[in-house]
Amino acid sequence: MKRLLVLLLAVAMCAAMLGCATAEEGKKLVIGEVFWGLHDSYQHAHQVQTQKYCDELGIEFIPIDGQMSAEVQTAGMEDLIARKVDGIICQAYDQASMELSIEMAQEAGIPVVSFVNVASGDILYPSVEISEEEGAIQMGKLVGEHFKEAFPDTNVKLVTISDPSVEWAHNQRTLAFVKGLEEVFPDLEYVFNGGESNREVAYSVTDDVLQKDPGCNVFFGYDAENGMGAIAALEAAGRGEAEDYAVKTEFVASVDGSTEEILKIMDPSSSYVATLALRPSVTARACVDMMLKLINGEMDMHDNTQNAKIPSYVINCWDMSIDDTEAFLKDEWEMDLDIRAELGL
């Protein structure tokens, strides 16, 4: 009997060390998450990885698609508050309105972890940040250096497909990429910026720009939807091509590290050259781990001094092999992808 009690105690201690997923009264923990927009490939992967981790820990997980709408996100937050969940993870489309919802949740005793967005005023909350700016600068510089090698007598004519109203993405991704590119081409011609996180809009924007100025030669999308929309428009115009990774007319780069982007980058016949790869497995687990700290009283729900920072890194056609890329997809996106088979190589 004594040995049995010791064994049961050891099991209980292990569960606690793993981030015990049961509330004090013994009920199953429930965590909700309001996503930015599940149409986006990264957001979908983050949802999958969060669900997987919550299943491992015995947590009930309630995902809500924010649909890139402040109103939809507010309704989602209100729903989770009404359900009296144990914690909420969120990524704001509109930070001001989301912070009002965060305040409501905190007043109801529900801790909130913000993904990407950082407290900027009187309403304080912890965040899991993505360190994208440094990586975007690095990618811009890398693209510039290889552009100069490919077209030594040509100046960059840049098009960015980016929505400035989404400040965190426009600043940390788009403007950082431009900063890195300007290190190599300080007098680059910035032809156009516009669009939103929508593939059809990105296609239309790119097509319109090409009609007005076919000399544009670097295209950047601040997420996968924009990058894939841009390359589709270029291909429809008979462009977007390379020969054994040697680009013929323009470079295309973006942010997310989705399967579609990576397949294009690893395709030796495509002018898609790089993406700043996000890490859905690492970030999803970091969000849940921080939430468990709040629920278990290891952090205060208003503490924004212990934010986690998750670094991103550049996947590109020059420095990464297909084998390296497949390993990344397995680890972060839970994908077993035979890139050579997909591309017919």
Buried (B, 14 or more C-beta within 10 A) or exposed (E): EEEEEEEEEEEEEEBEEEBBBBEEEEEEBBBBBBBBBBBBBBBBBBBBBBBBBBEEBBBBBBBBBBBBBBEBBBBBBEBBBEEEBBBBBBBBBBBEBBBEBBBBBBEEEBBBBBBBBBBEEEBBBBBBBBBBBBBBBBBBBBBBBBBBEBBEEEBBBBBBBBBBEBEBBBBBBBBBBBBBBBEBBEEBBBBBBBBBBBBEBBBBBBBEBBEEBEEBBBBBBBBBBBBBBBBBBBBEBEBBBBEEBEBEBBBBBBBBBBBBBBBBBBBEBBBBBBBBBBBBBBBBBBBBBBBBBBBEEEBBBBBBEEBBEBEBBBBBBBEBEBEEBBEBBEEBBEBEBEBEEEBEE
